[in-house]
Amino acid sequence: MGTLDVEDILSDALEILGGERVKDPGYVQYGPLRLTVAPKDGKANTLLADHLFSPALVLAELVERGVLPVAGRRIIELGAGCALPSLLAATIDPPPSLIVATDYPDDGILGNLKANVDRNKPHYRSPCQVYGVGFEWGSDIAPLFTLPGYDIVIMSDLLHFDSSHEVLMLALSSLLAKSSQTRVYVAAGNYTAPHVCDNFINLGTHAGLIWEEKTSEQEETWMGSMIRACRWWIGRWSKKVLD
């Protein structure tokens, strides 16, 4: 099981929500991974890349427990931040074949992401290939694309950027391979308003995705209080898209 100090993680969330910051150890330890968040200035502050919130922890737990199956898969994480879920996937045996963790192409954000990728290389399982790449939603996906696309798209805590929903959905629908086996995993904190989450989910439905929202009652978790702080969905292509 992953190990981390919950107080250290939630202190960032408290700070954003107006509470008092508890302490900052300078890194997050989750299982074998040692991760940092981007420096608290510029775009990192605007895009909240300088924090780690509960949705990333929920998706990481799903990876760890095998609810989010990774063996042999091609995985891309959008708006990865410190890339906890995707980098954790690289430590699972058997591992994915490819992991591409992406975030906004800002020096602070991308520099931190690449540092996390490099720092944790000793823990990745062979033959998984892991990359940290800059990607702005709505830009050309060609540098990221690998035929026939990705088997899994991971999206942690991105839905609160409601003005970017359309370009985010464009990236998702372009990168996710058109197969009955492909999946997108989306998690959002309860601090993201329900109507904002619903707007993105509706865009996905119009794009041809079928969603299944999971609840804490459906999951036996080792950190139940964490998953109750989130909503999360699994998306797959509809038969209409695949025909």
C-alpha positions as CSV (number, residue, x, y, z in Angstrom):
1,M,0.0,0.0,0.0
2,G,1.1,3.6,-0.6
3,T,2.3,5.5,2.4
4,L,1.9,9.2,2.9
5,D,1.2,11.8,5.6
6,V,-2.4,12.8,5.0
7,E,-2.0,16.0,7.0
8,D,0.8,17.1,4.7
9,I,-1.4,16.6,1.6
10,L,-4.5,18.2,3.0
11,S,-2.6,21.2,4.3
12,D,-2.4,22.5,0.7
13,A,-6.1,22.0,0.3
14,L,-6.7,23.9,3.5
15,E,-4.6,26.8,2.4
16,I,-6.5,27.1,-0.9
17,L,-9.8,27.0,0.9
18,G,-8.7,29.7,3.4
19,G,-7.6,27.5,6.2
20,E,-4.2,27.5,8.0
21,R,-1.4,25.6,6.4
22,V,-0.1,22.8,8.7
23,K,3.4,22.1,7.5
24,D,5.3,21.5,4.3
25,P,7.8,18.6,4.2
26,G,9.1,19.7,0.8
27,Y,8.0,16.4,-0.9
28,V,5.3,13.8,-1.0
29,Q,6.3,10.1,-0.4
30,Y,3.8,7.6,-1.8
31,G,5.0,4.0,-1.8
32,P,8.4,4.1,-3.5
33,L,7.8,7.5,-5.2
34,R,9.2,10.8,-3.9
35,L,7.3,13.7,-5.6
36,T,7.5,17.5,-5.4
37,V,5.0,20.1,-6.6
38,A,5.8,23.0,-8.8
39,P,7.1,26.3,-7.1
40,K,4.4,28.5,-5.8
41,D,4.6,31.3,-8.4
42,G,3.5,32.3,-11.9
43,K,1.5,29.8,-13.9
44,A,2.0,27.1,-11.3
45,N,0.0,29.2,-8.8
46,T,-2.7,30.1,-11.4
47,L,-3.1,26.5,-12.6
48,L,-2.8,25.0,-9.1
49,A,0.2,22.9,-10.1
50,D,1.8,23.9,-6.8
51,H,-0.7,21.7,-4.9
52,L,-1.6,18.0,-4.6
53,F,-5.3,17.4,-3.9
54,S,-7.4,14.4,-3.0
55,P,-8.5,13.4,-6.6
56,A,-4.9,12.5,-7.4
57,L,-4.7,10.4,-4.3
58,V,-8.0,8.6,-5.2
59,L,-6.8,7.8,-8.7
60,A,-3.4,6.6,-7.3
61,E,-5.2,4.3,-4.9
62,L,-7.3,2.9,-7.8
63,V,-4.0,2.2,-9.7
64,E,-2.5,0.6,-6.6
65,R,-5.5,-1.7,-6.0
66,G,-5.8,-2.7,-9.7
67,V,-9.2,-1.0,-10.1
68,L,-7.5,1.0,-12.8
69,P,-5.7,-1.8,-14.7
70,V,-2.4,-0.7,-16.3
71,A,-0.6,-3.9,-17.5
72,G,0.6,-3.4,-21.1
73,R,-1.4,-0.2,-21.6
74,R,-0.5,3.1,-23.2
75,I,-1.3,5.8,-20.7
76,I,-1.4,9.6,-20.9
77,E,-2.1,11.9,-18.0
78,L,-3.4,15.4,-18.8
79,G,-2.7,18.3,-16.5
80,A,-0.5,15.9,-14.4
81,G,1.0,18.3,-11.9
82,C,3.3,16.0,-9.9
83,A,1.9,13.0,-11.9
84,L,1.2,10.8,-8.9
85,P,-1.3,8.4,-10.6
86,S,0.6,7.9,-13.8
87,L,4.1,7.5,-12.2
88,L,2.7,5.1,-9.7
89,A,1.4,3.0,-12.6
90,A,5.0,2.7,-13.8
91,T,5.9,0.9,-10.6
92,I,3.2,-1.8,-10.9
93,D,4.1,-5.3,-12.0
94,P,3.3,-6.0,-14.8
95,P,3.6,-2.4,-15.9
96,P,2.1,-0.3,-18.7
97,S,4.1,-0.2,-22.0
98,L,4.1,3.6,-22.2
99,I,3.3,6.5,-19.8
100,V,3.2,10.1,-21.0
101,A,2.6,12.6,-18.2
102,T,1.7,16.1,-19.6
103,D,1.2,19.5,-18.2
104,Y,1.2,23.1,-19.2
105,P,4.6,24.1,-21.0
106,D,5.7,26.5,-18.3
107,D,9.3,26.3,-17.0
108,G,8.2,25.8,-13.3
109,I,5.4,23.4,-14.0
110,L,7.2,21.3,-16.7
111,G,10.5,21.5,-14.9
112,N,9.0,20.0,-11.8
113,L,7.1,17.3,-13.8
114,K,10.3,16.2,-15.6
115,A,12.2,16.2,-12.3
116,N,9.6,13.9,-10.8
117,V,9.9,11.6,-13.8
118,D,13.7,11.5,-13.6
119,R,13.9,11.2,-9.9
120,N,11.7,8.1,-9.7
121,K,13.3,6.2,-12.7
122,P,14.8,3.5,-10.4
123,H,11.3,2.4,-9.4
124,Y,9.8,2.0,-12.9
125,R,9.2,-1.6,-14.1
126,S,10.8,-2.7,-17.3
127,P,10.0,-2.3,-20.2
128,C,7.7,0.6,-19.4
129,Q,8.8,3.9,-21.0
130,V,8.0,7.1,-19.1
131,Y,8.1,10.7,-20.4
132,G,7.2,14.1,-19.0
133,V,5.9,16.4,-21.8
134,G,4.6,19.9,-22.2
135,F,1.1,20.1,-23.6
136,E,-1.4,23.0,-23.7
137,W,-5.0,21.9,-24.1
138,G,-6.2,22.9,-27.6
139,S,-2.8,22.8,-29.2
140,D,-1.6,20.3,-31.8
141,I,-1.6,16.7,-30.3
142,A,0.8,15.4,-33.0
143,P,3.9,15.5,-30.7
144,L,1.9,13.3,-28.2
145,F,0.2,11.0,-30.5
146,T,1.1,7.4,-30.9
147,L,-1.0,5.1,-33.2
148,P,-3.6,3.9,-32.5
149,G,-3.9,6.3,-29.6
150,Y,-3.8,5.8,-25.8
151,D,-5.6,3.0,-24.0
152,I,-6.1,5.1,-20.8
153,V,-6.4,8.8,-20.2
154,I,-6.0,10.0,-16.6
155,M,-7.5,13.4,-15.6
156,S,-7.1,14.4,-11.9
157,D,-8.7,17.6,-10.6
158,L,-9.1,19.4,-13.9
159,L,-12.8,20.0,-14.1
160,H,-12.7,23.2,-12.1
161,F,-11.1,24.9,-15.2
162,D,-14.6,25.3,-16.7
163,S,-13.6,27.8,-19.3
164,S,-11.2,25.1,-20.7
165,H,-13.8,22.2,-20.9
166,E,-14.1,22.3,-24.6
167,V,-10.4,22.2,-25.4
168,L,-9.9,19.6,-22.7
169,M,-12.6,17.4,-24.2
170,L,-11.0,17.9,-27.6
171,A,-7.7,16.6,-26.3
172,L,-9.3,13.7,-24.6
173,S,-11.4,12.6,-27.6
174,S,-8.4,12.9,-29.9
175,L,-5.9,11.0,-27.7
176,L,-8.1,8.2,-26.5
177,A,-7.9,5.2,-29.0
178,K,-11.2,4.2,-30.6
179,S,-11.5,0.8,-29.0
180,S,-14.0,-0.9,-26.7
181,Q,-11.1,-1.5,-24.3
182,T,-10.0,2.1,-23.8
183,R,-11.0,4.1,-20.7
184,V,-10.8,7.6,-19.3
185,Y,-10.6,8.0,-15.6
186,V,-11.7,11.4,-14.2
187,A,-11.7,12.6,-10.6
188,A,-12.8,15.9,-9.2
189,G,-12.8,17.3,-5.6
190,N,-16.1,18.1,-4.0
191,Y,-14.9,21.7,-4.0
192,T,-15.7,21.7,-7.8
193,A,-19.3,22.7,-8.1
194,P,-21.6,19.9,-9.3
195,H,-22.9,21.9,-12.3
196,V,-19.3,22.5,-13.4
197,C,-18.6,18.7,-13.3
198,D,-21.8,18.0,-15.1
199,N,-20.9,20.4,-17.9
200,F,-17.8,18.4,-18.7
201,I,-19.5,15.1,-18.4
202,N,-22.3,16.3,-20.8
203,L,-19.6,17.4,-23.3
204,G,-18.2,13.9,-23.1
205,T,-21.6,12.4,-23.7
206,H,-22.0,14.5,-26.8
207,A,-18.6,13.4,-28.0
208,G,-19.7,9.8,-27.8
209,L,-18.5,8.7,-24.3
210,I,-20.6,6.7,-21.9
211,W,-19.9,7.5,-18.3
212,E,-20.2,5.5,-15.1
213,E,-19.9,7.6,-11.9
214,K,-18.6,5.7,-8.9
215,T,-19.4,6.3,-5.3
216,S,-17.6,5.6,-2.1
217,E,-20.3,3.0,-1.2
218,Q,-19.1,1.0,-4.2
219,E,-15.5,1.0,-3.2
220,E,-13.7,-0.6,-0.2
221,T,-10.9,1.8,0.3
222,W,-8.0,1.9,2.8
223,M,-8.5,5.7,2.9
224,G,-12.3,6.0,2.8
225,S,-12.4,9.6,4.0
226,M,-10.3,10.6,1.0
227,I,-12.6,9.1,-1.6
228,R,-15.6,10.7,0.0
229,A,-14.0,14.1,-0.7
230,C,-14.2,13.4,-4.5
231,R,-16.4,12.4,-7.4
232,W,-14.9,10.1,-10.0
233,W,-16.0,8.6,-13.3
234,I,-15.0,5.9,-15.8
235,G,-15.6,6.8,-19.4
236,R,-15.7,4.5,-22.5
237,W,-16.6,5.0,-26.1
238,S,-20.2,4.3,-27.1
239,K,-21.0,1.6,-29.7
240,K,-22.0,4.4,-32.1
241,V,-18.4,5.8,-32.1
242,L,-16.9,2.4,-32.5
243,D,-19.1,1.2,-35.4
